[in-house]
Amino acid sequence: MYKNDTFFRLRDFLMDYEKALMALPDRELWIWLMYRMGYTQKYIGVSLGVTQSDVAYHIARILKYLAGWVGYEEGLRGKSGSPKRGAVGR
């Protein structure tokens, strides 16, 4: 049987995730979106005029940022804490 509680926790998690993404600086948002769409780090770097190692660095920072913002690992279990605000690249 479907539990309403699960639906609301998932909805809240997704809303927090969206807010966290919108708080990213433009370059980091592009890096994240391209990465999640399956582009290679090398391709992303060439497209944005940065090195592959720069892309890898930004992805690692974004992952850490998102984990803090939405309680990434715990978000689906309903234990997300208060979001840590502040953009990564500023």
URTA-V673685 format. One record per residue. N is the residue number from 1. RES is the residue in one letter. SS is DSSP state (H for helix, E for strand, - for the rest). PHI is phi in whole degrees, 0 to 359 (999 if undefined). PSI is psi as a letter, one per 20 degrees, with the letter a starting at -180 (NA if undefined). Layout:
n = [N N]
res = [RES RES]
ss = [SS SS]
phi = [PHI PHI]
psi = [PSI PSI]
This chain:
n = [1 2 3 4 5 6 7 8 9 10 11 12 13 14 15 16 17 18 19 20 21 22 23 24 25 26 27 28 29 30 31 32 33 34 35 36 37 38 39 40 41 42 43 44 45 46 47 48 49 50 51 52 53 54 55 56 57 58 59 60 61 62 63 64 65 66 67 68 69 70 71 72 73 74 75 76 77 78 79 80 81 82 83 84 85 86 87 88 89 90]
res = [M Y K N D T F F R L R D F L M D Y E K A L M A L P D R E L W I W L M Y R M G Y T Q K Y I G V S L G V T Q S D V A Y H I A R I L K Y L A G W V G Y E E G L R G K S G S P K R G A V G R]
ss = [- - - H H H H H H H H H H H H H H H H H H H - - - H H H H H H H H H H H - - - - H H H H H H H H - - - H H H H H H H H H H H H H H H H H H H - - - - H H H - - - - - - - - - - - - -]
phi = [999 282 260 300 302 297 301 291 295 295 300 297 300 294 293 296 299 296 299 297 296 290 276 289 299 307 300 290 296 298 302 296 297 295 298 291 277 101 289 285 299 297 297 298 299 298 297 258 75 231 278 298 292 297 297 300 299 294 298 298 295 295 300 295 299 295 299 286 289 245 58 319 285 261 304 283 266 81 248 294 276 290 293 270 265 114 287 290 267 254]
psi = [p p p h g g g h g g g g g h g g g g g g g i i q q g g h g g g g g g g h i j q q h g g g g g h i k r r h h g g g g g g g g g g g g h h h g j l g h i g i j k k p a q q o r p q g j NA]
